[in-house]
């Protein structure tokens, strides 16, 4: 499934394009097992239906703040994926996380500051990531379009 998210603020719109891969088994995952084992809270590969998000554009590796952007290059196919280790079993939660990731990435690109800094500055965001999305939506307009 293709997803396009456009994030706009005071400057020009910034467009992100993704392919959401729906996988049903550990063997069909696009990301290697040690990615999940090393970075997830429970140190496990998600079991059952899971969504992994491949970044089609823009080429974030050309951004000066690339080192702060939450991406992971898969050892399996050498493509960039959104660095999300949580189990994403529904498209709704995947899109919600993806909107936050896109706005957080634009925050990092525009302000040359890690999105984590915004999270760390606000205790309410630390308790619930949905507060981060709300704060980002206060600064950016986020529009998500899905192509089946």
Secondary structure, 3 states (H helix, E strand, C coil): CEEEEEEECCCCCEEEEEEEEEECCHHHCCCCHHHHHHHCCCCCCCCCCEEEEEEEECCHHHCCCHHHCCEEECCCCCCEEECCCCCCCCHHHHHHHHHHHHHHHHHHHHHCCCHHHHHHCCHHHHHCHHHHHHHHHHHCEEEEEEEC
